Amino acid sequence: MIPFISQAFADGAAAAPQPMGGMFQFVMLGVFFLIFWLLIWRPQSKRAKEHKNLIGGLSKGDEVVTSGGILGRVSGVTDDYVTLQVANNMELNFQKSSVVAALPKGTIKAIK
């Protein structure tokens, strides 16, 4: 509230004009939003776009890891769900959004 209250001087001298008064506040506000956009908004939207492309490009045979850390080979894909083969004769269903990364081919065999 201080910018909205004028200062009172005891000696009766006129208040000195503030250089760049209100304009400085608008510039600082603009700088704040620029920093916010560069450090927070832009990287987050880039990550979201990459994740959307990853989910959209899932196909049978891809090796992926889920948000829970489960590695598996994609054996089926529907609109909202993906079926992963995590072991011989064991398949689990996951929401597509739980897939966090695609692995290079042969990663699962290299781990076993």
C-alpha positions, 0 to 999 in steps of 0.5 A: 500500500505504500506506493498509494500513500504520499509521504508527509515531510515535517519540515514543510519542504516539497516532496521530491519527485520520484524518477520513473515512478509508475513506469518502473513498476510496470517494467519490473512486472514485465520482467517478472512475467518474462522470467516466470515464462522462461524458467517455469512455463516454457520448459513445462510445456515442452515436457508436456508436448514431448510426453504427449508425442511419446504416448501418441507414438506407442506401438506394439513391440516398444519397450517402455518404463512406467511411472512406477518403475515397471519395465515392459514390452508393449503388447497392445494399445487402445485409446486410453490404455496400454498392455505391457508384457512384463514377463513370460505369460504375464501382461499388465494393463496401464493407463497411457499417461503412466508411461514415462519413457521409451527405452531402446530396443533390447534393453529388457534383454540386456537387464535380464 
